[in-house]
Amino acid sequence: MRVLIVENEIYLAQSISTRLSEIGFSCDIAAGIKEALENRDYDVVLLSTNINGQNFAPVVEAFKDKIIILLVSYISQDTVSTPLAMGANDYILKPFMIEELIRKIKHFVEHEKMQKENQAFKAYLNNLFKGLPSKEVNIKESLPLLLKTNYQKCADAYAFRFSQELQEPFKFYSLAQKGALNKIKGENSSQLLYIIDYQTLKKSEKQNFLEIIKEKRALISTTDNVDESEFPFPVIELKSENKIFDRNDILTIDEYVKYIILNYQYKFPDTTLSKKLGISRKSLWEKRKKYEIFKKK
């Protein structure tokens, strides 16, 4: 990770550079604003706000999509408030301990990493849930809430939309994992939970689980046809009509063939598709007719 130190106090700049280099950063020093703007290929900018009366605002503007930490001699509108509003991330008041500066740098590096990961996960989930039946989310729904579905992704999509609309992240648990019940029992009653695989519990475990969960703010999903009279909390049914794969489903041969045709008929020509299914092109045509699947030209 590359760091630009914009500081005309050479001893301070070199001290910072030496310490950051020891922990794996690659550092360059610029003693003036013009020199600082010669290269934009940096991840972190440590910017002094007192460089012989030079206007440092162009550096903030040039690197506002990077991590900028201001090195300030005094706090004022010009040295702190305005550059923070322009895009700088934080400031540290001189004289400072370099370990405190490193702590700030690491904090913002980790924050930026998490932001990028979060954006990637959101994009992936939007793509993953694309095309699934959409049921309106009611964040005022009483919790705990059981999501009964024939396809796990439908419940997952509902839980993520619920979390987004509530603007509150959930903690995830699978009841198929060893020790999950004890971990859920230890959760704070204010914590939003998303719990899957209710169908994997034995009858005796279900009674224990229902006792544990009654005071929790939880969304619980199951792919079994649960008798609602045995579940003392609200139930929402989320149904997919496509009979697509779920790891808890065992499809009939007809369901499998129908799934493959629906999902791969535009990816492969009929010759390849019929060969992969182990049937003739005529049989493929007959299957389409049987399942009322019409391929667009």
HELIX and SHEET records of a PDB file:
HELIX    1   1 ILE A   10  GLU A   22  1                                  13    
HELIX    2   2 ILE A   33  ALA A   36  1                                   4    
HELIX    3   3 ALA A   57  ALA A   62  1                                   6    
HELIX    4   4 GLN A   77  SER A   81  3                                   5    
HELIX    5   5 THR A   82  MET A   86  1                                   5    
HELIX    6   6 ILE A   98  LEU A  128  1                                  31    
HELIX    7   7 GLN A  152  LEU A  166  1                                  15    
HELIX    8   8 ALA A  180  LYS A  185  1                                   6    
HELIX    9   9 TYR A  198  THR A  200  5                                   3    
HELIX   10  10 LYS A  203  ILE A  213  1                                  11    
HELIX   11  11 GLU A  228  GLU A  230  5                                   3    
HELIX   12  12 ILE A  253  TYR A  264  1                                  12    
HELIX   13  13 ASP A  270  LEU A  277  1                                   8    
HELIX   14  14 ARG A  281  TYR A  291  1                                  11    
SHEET    1   A 5 SER A  26  ALA A  30  0                                        
SHEET    2   A 5 ARG A   2  VAL A   6  1                                        
SHEET    3   A 5 VAL A  44  SER A  48  1                                        
SHEET    4   A 5 ILE A  67  VAL A  72  1                                        
SHEET    5   A 5 ASP A  90  LEU A  93  1                                        
SHEET    1   B 5 LYS A 171  SER A 174  0                                        
SHEET    2   B 5 LEU A 192  ILE A 196  1                                        
SHEET    3   B 5 ARG A 217  THR A 222  1                                        
SHEET    4   B 5 LEU A 145  THR A 149  1                                        
SHEET    5   B 5 VAL A 235  LEU A 238  1                                        
END                                                                             
